[in-house]
């Protein structure tokens, strides 16, 4: 009579043992798999420690400062100016609105183009992309982390304009209840809340460009080329948006609602532009995020 060990066969042939081993190995892999939150925090920390990032935020902060100083000098010297800018002399809070109008079409997309274009191409150019993929994070998770880092920069850049605009406006001009576009007035506390909503609007407006930059960044190992291409796409979209012959194309451009935050300065607030803008940017994020994933999934990582 054969023993029970003979019926079970060699230890290596025990299917239960294989399943237990598979569970143990799976548990090891899962234990080593980094979570998303620490990866995002690490990406944000590295991003905002770079001198280039701090320099771009400083340049963005200069926009409301230069506007406020220029209006202050011109008003003290008796010079005139456009009626919209003239409201700053009566209420310094209008510095924020003016700075947003100036920064949104050019300066903010320029900084976003640098950050988004550097996401993948920068790592490849510095030879660190292969190292990042050694960890069992996966290419999809790495793309998501890079995009969330760029999205965080969008929010911080918009918030910088708001905070610096309020500070320099209060320093150089009187502040008080602000007159809305609809003719009513709101107190300073509510004005700050609306400014934060404008900051959220602008940050969302730049998410589509961030997704485009992320995709372009997967196409090359030269970060400067990816940055330049992303900025060029932003400029080209705005030029196309000014051509009446292409009016059929305008609703599909990610720049279509960039200046729609003026509706937040009405009473009651019109959220139509906010919703349309968010939906449009979500479409760009979905499409170009999928393109970036498809490209990055099949890309040979040589550096």
C-alpha positions in Angstrom: 0.0 0.0 0.0 1.4 3.4 -0.9 1.6 6.1 1.7 -0.3 9.4 1.6 2.9 11.2 0.6 3.1 8.9 -2.5 -0.5 9.8 -3.4 0.3 13.5 -3.1 3.3 13.2 -5.2 6.5 15.3 -4.9 6.3 18.5 -2.9 6.8 20.5 -6.0 3.8 19.0 -7.6 1.4 20.0 -4.8 -1.2 22.3 -6.5 -2.2 23.7 -3.1 1.5 24.5 -2.4 1.6 26.3 -5.8 -1.5 28.3 -4.9 -0.1 29.2 -1.5 3.2 30.3 -3.1 1.3 32.3 -5.7 -0.6 34.0 -3.0 2.6 34.8 -1.1 4.3 36.1 -4.2 1.3 38.2 -5.1 1.3 39.6 -1.6 5.0 40.5 -1.9 4.3 42.3 -5.2 1.3 44.1 -3.7 3.3 45.1 -0.7 6.0 46.6 -2.8 3.6 48.4 -5.2 3.8 52.1 -4.3 0.5 53.8 -3.6 -0.6 56.7 -5.7 -0.7 59.4 -3.0 3.0 59.1 -2.0 4.1 59.1 -5.6 2.0 62.3 -6.3 3.4 64.0 -3.2 7.0 63.1 -4.3 6.3 64.5 -7.8 4.9 67.7 -6.4 7.8 68.1 -4.0 10.4 67.6 -6.7 8.5 69.9 -9.1 8.3 72.9 -6.6 11.9 72.5 -5.5 13.2 73.2 -8.9 14.6 76.6 -9.5 12.9 76.8 -12.9 9.5 76.2 -11.3 10.1 78.9 -8.6 11.4 81.3 -11.3 8.2 80.8 -13.4 6.0 81.4 -10.3 8.0 84.5 -9.6 7.4 85.7 -13.2 3.7 85.0 -12.8 3.7 87.0 -9.6 5.2 89.9 -11.3 2.2 90.3 -13.6 -0.1 91.9 -11.0 2.8 93.8 -9.5 3.7 95.4 -12.8 0.1 96.2 -13.6 -0.5 97.8 -10.1 2.7 99.8 -10.2 2.1 101.0 -13.7 -1.4 102.2 -12.9 -0.2 103.8 -9.7 2.5 105.8 -11.5 0.2 106.8 -14.3 -2.6 107.9 -12.0 -0.3 109.9 -9.7 1.2 111.6 -12.8 -2.3 112.5 -14.1 -2.1 110.1 -17.0 -5.2 108.4 -18.3 -5.8 104.8 -19.4 -8.5 102.4 -20.5 -11.7 102.6 -18.4 -11.4 99.1 -17.2 -7.9 99.7 -15.9 -9.1 102.9 -14.4 -11.2 101.1 -11.9 -8.1 99.9 -10.1 -7.4 103.4 -8.8 -10.8 103.2 -7.0 -10.5 99.6 -5.8 -7.3 97.7 -5.7 -9.1 94.4 -5.9 -9.5 95.0 -9.6 -5.8 94.2 -10.0 -6.6 90.5 -9.6 -9.2 90.6 -12.5 -6.9 92.6 -14.7 -3.9 90.3 -14.0 -6.0 87.2 -14.8 -7.1 88.7 -18.1 -3.5 89.5 -19.0 -2.0 86.2 -17.7 -4.5 83.6 -19.0 -3.9 83.9 -22.8 -0.1 84.0 -22.7 1.9 83.9 -19.5 0.1 81.0 -17.8 0.0 78.8 -20.9 3.7 79.5 -21.4 4.5 78.2 -17.9 2.2 75.2 -18.3 3.8 74.4 -21.6 7.2 74.2 -19.8 5.9 72.0 -17.0 3.8 69.7 -19.1 6.3 69.3 -21.9 9.0 68.3 -19.3 6.9 65.5 -17.7 8.1 62.5 -19.6 10.7 64.0 -22.0 12.5 65.6 -19.1 12.9 62.3 -17.3 14.1 60.6 -20.5 16.5 63.5 -21.2 18.1 63.2 -17.8 18.3 59.4 -18.0 15.9 58.8 -15.1 12.9 57.4 -16.9 14.1 53.8 -16.9 14.8 54.1 -13.2 11.3 55.3 -12.5 9.8 52.3 -14.4 11.9 49.8 -12.5 9.6 50.2 -9.5 6.4 48.2 -10.0 4.3 51.4 -10.4 3.4 50.8 -14.0 3.5 53.2 -16.9 -0.1 54.2 -16.5 0.4 55.2 -12.9 3.5 57.2 -13.8 1.6 59.1 -16.5 -1.2 59.9 -14.0 1.3 61.1 -11.4 3.0 63.4 -14.0 -0.4 64.8 -15.0 -1.5 65.4 -11.5 1.8 67.2 -10.8 1.2 69.5 -13.9 -2.4 70.0 -12.7 -1.2 71.1 -9.3 1.1 73.6 -10.9 -1.9 75.0 -12.8 -3.7 75.6 -9.5 -0.7 77.1 -7.8 0.1 79.4 -10.6 -3.5 80.7 -10.7 -3.5 81.1 -6.9 -0.2 83.0 -7.1 -1.8 85.6 -9.4 -4.8 86.0 -7.0 -2.8 86.3 -3.7 -0.2 88.7 -5.1 -2.9 90.7 -6.9 -4.9 91.2 -3.6 -1.7 92.0 -1.7 -0.3 94.6 -4.1 -3.8 96.0 -4.7 -4.3 96.6 -1.0 -0.9 98.1 -0.7 -1.1 100.6 -3.4 -4.9 101.4 -3.6 -7.9 101.5 -1.4 -10.0 98.4 -1.3 -13.7 97.9 -0.6 -16.9 96.4 -1.9 -16.4 95.5 -5.6 -18.8 96.5 -8.4 -19.9 93.5 -10.4 -20.4 93.4 -14.2 -24.1 93.2 -13.6 -24.0 96.5 -11.6 -24.4 95.3 -8.0 -21.8 95.3 -5.3 -20.5 92.6 -3.0 -18.4 92.9 0.2 -14.7 92.1 0.3 -15.2 88.7 1.9 -17.4 87.6 -0.9 -15.1 89.1 -3.5 -12.2 86.9 -2.2 -14.5 83.8 -2.5 -15.3 84.7 -6.1 -11.6 85.3 -6.8 -10.9 81.7 -5.6 -13.6 80.5 -7.9 -11.9 82.4 -10.8 -8.7 80.7 -9.8 -10.4 77.3 -10.0 -11.8 78.2 -13.4 -8.4 79.2 -14.8 -6.7 76.1 -13.3 -9.4 73.9 -15.0 -8.9 75.8 -18.2 -5.3 74.8 -18.4 -5.9 71.1 -17.8 -6.5 70.4 -21.5 -3.2 72.1 -22.4 -1.5 70.0 -19.7 -2.9 66.8 -21.3 -1.7 67.9 -24.7 1.8 68.6 -23.3 1.9 65.2 -21.6 1.1 63.5 -24.9 3.8 65.5 -26.8 6.2 64.7 -24.0 5.9 61.0 -24.7 6.8 61.6 -28.4 10.4 62.8 -27.8 13.3 62.5 -25.4 14.2 66.2 -25.9 12.4 68.2 -23.2 13.0 71.6 -24.9 11.3 70.4 -28.0 8.3 69.1 -26.1 8.0 72.4 -24.2 8.2 74.5 -27.4 5.7 72.3 -29.2 3.2 72.6 -26.3 3.5 76.4 -26.2 3.1 76.4 -30.0 -0.1 74.4 -29.8 -1.4 76.9 -27.3 -0.6 79.9 -29.5 -2.0 78.2 -32.6 -5.3 77.4 -30.9 -5.7 81.0 -29.9 -5.0 82.2 -33.4 -7.5 79.8 -34.8 -10.0 81.0 -32.3 -9.7 84.5 -33.7 -10.5 83.6 -37.3 -14.2 84.0 -38.1 -13.8 81.8 -41.1 -13.2 78.9 -38.7 -16.2 79.6 -36.4 -17.3 75.9 -36.7 -14.0 74.9 -35.1 -14.1 77.3 -32.2 -16.3 75.3 -29.8 -13.8 72.4 -30.1 -10.7 74.5 -29.2 -9.5 74.1 -25.6 -9.0 77.9 -25.5 -12.6 78.6 -26.3 -13.7 79.4 -22.7 -10.4 80.6 -21.2 -11.8 84.1 -20.5 -15.3 83.0 -19.5 -14.4 83.5 -15.8 -16.0 87.0 -16.2 -19.4 85.3 -15.6 -18.3 84.7 -12.0 -18.4 88.4 -11.5 -22.1 88.7 -12.2 -25.0 88.6 -9.8 -26.2 85.9 -9.8 -23.2 83.9 -10.9 -23.6 82.3 -14.3 -22.1 78.8 -14.1 -22.8 78.0 -17.7 -19.3 78.9 -18.9 -17.8 77.1 -15.9 -19.6 73.9 -16.8 -18.9 74.1 -20.5 -15.3 74.8 -19.9 -14.9 71.9 -17.5 -16.6 69.5 -19.9 -14.4 70.7 -22.8 -11.2 70.3 -20.8 -12.3 66.9 -19.5 -12.7 65.8 -23.1 -9.2 66.9 -24.0 -7.8 65.2 -20.9 -9.6 61.9 -21.8 -8.5 62.0 -25.5 -4.9 63.1 -25.1 -4.5 61.1 -21.9 -5.5 58.0 -23.9 -3.1 59.0 -26.7 -0.3 59.5 -24.2 -1.0 56.1 -22.6 -1.1 54.4 -26.0 2.2 56.0 -27.0 4.0 55.5 -23.7 2.8 51.8 -23.4 4.6 50.9 -26.6 7.6 53.2 -26.3 11.0 51.8 -26.0 12.7 53.2 -22.9 16.3 53.7 -23.7 17.3 56.1 -21.0 
